[in-house]
């Protein structure tokens, strides 16, 4: 039998927050509950696919009283280590279950995460399991899946470095769901969730600052530079630590926000990110939320705020963008912070 460590700890599964994530969860669960079809959730890095899949598995496992498993694919895995194979035991070759075969026999649900971090040969080994007969074999041992057996794949698509394309025969067996980055309001909820889980200190960063960071992240991210809520959450935590270190001391609002060159233009960009409206349509540049942002950034320092954004948005990392110009992306981020 598979080691218990491969089973998903249902008590550790984070809750799905936000309208977009909840809607996808319901759509996927309908397929999981009423069919035996394998589900494939694909989308950009950091969009929340794995959390949705874990919640699918948790809900199904509790409803059917079956175990839930979790495995991440990698090029080093083999059929023996992952599904079913011959292993040397006491000097003899013995057929042993991998996590997938164990789940099949027990009628559980398994999440196969990072599916495109593997190689096509590994994905093709799932074909017989994804068929209506749902069977796997090695030598003279065959395992037919229990009727309750379910499988959920999660993956980025091949636009991202390190991800392979799917073999046609594998893809034809899947029910696919695309999950893009959620709406800004949902991303704010997710950032709050991550920060609450990861930051042990009191969180004092105001909503205006969080909204500014999230909107900046949404402006800067692209298919080639996939910034996500993880990056925004890091920025919020680092801002919070800076504020705690300074003791919320009272300081004057930085002159940059009042009478610096192009101050009005800068305020309009702040308004767009904080208020969620086009800069040209902002009539009241003294909105309390804008002033709250200015006060916060003045306390921790404009230069510190810029540095936090650069740290959090992967500025100092040598990210593989394929044929795209990394330096151009970095310059865009640096010049867009405030």
TORROLO-608712 format. One line per field, with one value per residue (C-alpha): residue number from 1; residue in three letters; x, y, z. Coordinates in steps of 0.5 Angstrom, whole numbers, plus 500, padded with zeros to 3 digits. Layout:
<kolpas>
num	[NUM	...] .
residu	[Ala	...] .
xx	[X	...] .
yy	[Y	...] .
zz	[Z	...] .
</kolpas>
This chain:
<kolpas>
num	[1	2	3	4	5	6	7	8	9	10	11	12	13	14	15	16	17	18	19	20	21	22	23	24	25	26	27	28	29	30	31	32	33	34	35	36	37	38	39	40	41	42	43	44	45	46	47	48	49	50	51	52	53	54	55	56	57	58	59	60	61	62	63	64	65	66	67	68	69	70	71	72	73	74	75	76	77	78	79	80	81	82	83	84	85	86	87	88	89	90	91	92	93	94	95	96	97	98	99	100	101	102	103	104	105	106	107	108	109	110	111	112	113	114	115	116	117	118	119	120	121	122	123	124	125	126	127	128	129	130	131	132	133	134	135	136	137	138	139	140	141	142	143	144	145	146	147	148	149	150	151	152	153	154	155	156	157	158	159	160	161	162	163	164	165	166	167	168	169	170	171	172	173	174	175	176	177	178	179	180	181	182	183	184	185	186	187	188	189	190	191	192	193	194	195	196	197	198	199	200	201	202	203	204	205	206	207	208	209	210	211	212	213	214	215	216	217	218	219	220	221	222	223	224	225	226	227	228	229	230	231	232	233	234	235	236	237	238	239	240	241	242	243	244	245	246	247	248	249	250	251	252	253	254	255	256	257	258	259	260	261	262	263	264	265	266	267	268	269	270	271	272	273	274	275	276	277	278	279	280	281	282	283	284	285	286	287	288	289	290	291	292	293	294	295	296	297	298	299	300	301	302	303	304	305	306	307	308	309	310	311	312	313	314	315	316	317	318	319	320	321	322	323	324	325	326	327	328	329	330	331	332	333	334	335	336	337	338] .
residu	[Unk	Unk	Unk	Unk	Unk	Unk	Unk	Unk	Unk	Unk	Unk	Unk	Unk	Unk	Unk	Unk	Unk	Unk	Unk	Unk	Unk	Unk	Unk	Unk	Unk	Unk	Unk	Unk	Unk	Unk	Unk	Unk	Unk	Unk	Unk	Unk	Unk	Unk	Unk	Unk	Unk	Unk	Unk	Unk	Unk	Unk	Unk	Unk	Unk	Unk	Unk	Unk	Unk	Unk	Unk	Unk	Unk	Unk	Unk	Unk	Unk	Unk	Unk	Unk	Unk	Unk	Unk	Unk	Unk	Unk	Unk	Unk	Unk	Unk	Unk	Unk	Unk	Unk	Unk	Unk	Unk	Unk	Unk	Unk	Unk	Unk	Unk	Unk	Unk	Unk	Unk	Unk	Unk	Unk	Unk	Unk	Unk	Unk	Unk	Unk	Unk	Unk	Unk	Unk	Unk	Unk	Unk	Unk	Unk	Unk	Unk	Unk	Unk	Unk	Unk	Unk	Unk	Unk	Unk	Unk	Unk	Unk	Unk	Unk	Unk	Unk	Unk	Unk	Unk	Unk	Unk	Unk	Unk	Unk	Unk	Unk	Unk	Unk	Unk	Unk	Unk	Unk	Unk	Unk	Unk	Unk	Unk	Unk	Unk	Unk	Unk	Unk	Unk	Unk	Unk	Unk	Unk	Unk	Unk	Unk	Unk	Unk	Unk	Unk	Unk	Unk	Unk	Unk	Unk	Unk	Unk	Unk	Unk	Unk	Unk	Unk	Unk	Unk	Unk	Unk	Unk	Unk	Unk	Unk	Unk	Unk	Unk	Unk	Unk	Unk	Unk	Unk	Unk	Unk	Unk	Unk	Unk	Unk	Unk	Unk	Unk	Unk	Unk	Unk	Unk	Unk	Unk	Unk	Unk	Unk	Unk	Unk	Unk	Unk	Unk	Unk	Unk	Unk	Unk	Unk	Unk	Unk	Unk	Unk	Unk	Unk	Unk	Unk	Unk	Unk	Unk	Unk	Unk	Unk	Unk	Unk	Unk	Unk	Unk	Unk	Unk	Unk	Unk	Unk	Unk	Unk	Unk	Unk	Unk	Unk	Unk	Unk	Unk	Unk	Unk	Unk	Unk	Unk	Unk	Unk	Unk	Unk	Unk	Unk	Unk	Unk	Unk	Unk	Unk	Unk	Unk	Unk	Unk	Unk	Unk	Unk	Unk	Unk	Unk	Unk	Unk	Unk	Unk	Unk	Unk	Unk	Unk	Unk	Unk	Unk	Unk	Unk	Unk	Unk	Unk	Unk	Unk	Unk	Unk	Unk	Unk	Unk	Unk	Unk	Unk	Unk	Unk	Unk	Unk	Unk	Unk	Unk	Unk	Unk	Unk	Unk	Unk	Unk	Unk	Unk	Unk	Unk	Unk	Unk	Unk	Unk	Unk	Unk	Unk	Unk	Unk	Unk	Unk	Unk	Unk	Unk	Unk	Unk] .
xx	[500	502	505	500	505	502	495	492	491	484	485	491	487	486	479	477	476	473	467	471	474	468	464	470	470	462	463	469	465	459	463	467	461	457	462	468	472	478	479	484	485	490	492	497	502	499	492	490	489	492	488	481	484	485	478	475	479	477	469	469	473	468	462	464	468	474	482	485	492	496	502	507	510	517	521	525	518	517	511	514	515	508	503	505	512	517	521	527	525	528	532	526	522	515	510	508	503	505	500	496	495	493	488	485	484	481	476	480	481	488	491	496	499	504	502	506	513	514	515	510	512	510	503	502	502	496	492	489	487	484	480	473	476	481	486	493	498	505	507	501	498	492	489	482	480	474	468	469	476	477	483	484	490	493	498	501	500	507	508	511	518	519	512	511	506	500	500	494	492	492	489	483	481	481	475	479	477	481	482	485	487	481	478	482	477	478	485	485	481	487	492	489	488	496	498	494	497	504	505	506	506	499	498	497	497	491	487	489	496	494	489	495	500	495	493	500	502	496	499	505	504	504	504	511	512	507	506	501	498	504	508	503	502	510	510	504	508	515	511	508	515	517	511	512	520	518	513	508	511	508	511	509	507	513	513	513	506	504	509	513	514	508	505	498	499	502	496	492	495	495	487	487	490	487	480	479	477	481	486	482	476	478	475	477	484	484	480	481	484	489	491	492	496	501	501	503	508	511	512	516	519	518	525	523	517	520	525	520	516	522	524	517	516	522	526	533	532	534	527	527	523	525	526	523	527	528	531	525	520	524	525	517	516	522	519	511	512	510] .
yy	[500	507	511	515	521	521	522	530	532	535	539	543	545	553	555	558	565	569	569	566	561	558	558	554	549	548	547	542	538	537	533	530	528	525	522	518	523	526	533	538	545	549	556	561	560	563	563	558	552	547	550	549	542	541	543	539	533	535	535	529	525	527	526	519	517	516	518	524	523	529	528	533	530	531	528	523	519	512	508	504	510	513	508	501	497	491	493	489	486	481	479	478	483	484	488	494	499	507	512	512	504	505	510	506	500	504	508	515	522	524	530	530	537	540	535	539	539	532	529	526	519	520	523	517	512	515	513	507	509	515	510	508	501	505	500	499	493	490	483	479	484	488	493	496	502	502	506	512	513	520	524	531	534	541	545	551	551	550	558	558	555	548	546	541	540	535	528	528	521	524	530	527	523	530	534	541	547	554	558	565	570	572	579	584	584	576	577	582	577	572	576	577	570	569	574	572	565	567	573	572	580	584	586	594	595	599	597	603	600	593	595	599	593	589	593	595	587	586	592	589	582	578	571	572	575	572	576	573	574	571	577	582	578	578	586	587	583	587	593	591	589	596	599	595	597	604	604	608	614	620	624	629	627	627	633	629	627	635	639	634	635	632	631	631	626	621	622	620	614	613	614	609	604	605	607	603	608	611	617	622	621	622	629	629	628	629	622	620	613	617	621	614	611	617	617	610	611	617	613	607	612	612	609	603	602	602	597	593	592	591	585	582	583	578	584	582	575	572	570	566	569	565	570	576	582	581	588	591	588	590	597	598	595	600	606	605	604	611] .
zz	[500	499	505	508	507	500	502	502	509	508	515	511	505	504	503	496	496	491	486	480	484	487	480	477	484	483	475	476	482	478	473	479	482	476	471	472	467	469	470	467	470	466	467	468	474	481	479	484	480	485	491	487	486	493	495	489	492	500	498	494	499	505	501	499	505	501	501	497	495	492	487	483	477	475	469	474	475	472	472	478	482	480	478	479	478	480	486	489	496	500	493	489	484	487	484	488	488	487	489	483	483	491	489	484	488	494	490	492	489	487	484	479	480	475	470	464	469	467	460	455	456	463	461	456	462	464	458	460	467	463	459	461	463	467	468	469	469	470	468	470	475	473	477	475	478	483	481	486	483	480	478	477	473	474	470	467	459	455	454	461	461	463	461	456	451	452	447	443	446	453	451	448	454	459	461	461	465	464	470	469	474	478	478	482	488	488	488	494	498	496	498	505	506	504	508	514	514	513	517	524	526	526	519	519	511	509	504	499	499	498	492	489	489	486	481	479	479	474	470	470	469	462	459	459	466	470	477	481	488	491	489	491	498	499	498	503	508	507	507	514	517	515	518	524	524	524	530	526	527	525	519	514	507	502	498	492	493	494	490	486	478	475	482	479	474	479	483	478	477	484	484	478	482	488	486	480	475	469	471	467	470	477	479	487	488	495	496	503	500	496	502	506	501	501	508	509	503	507	513	510	505	498	496	501	498	491	493	496	490	486	491	490	483	481	479	482	479	472	470	463	458	452	447	450	453	461	461	458	463	469	466	465	473	475	472	474	481	483] .
</kolpas>
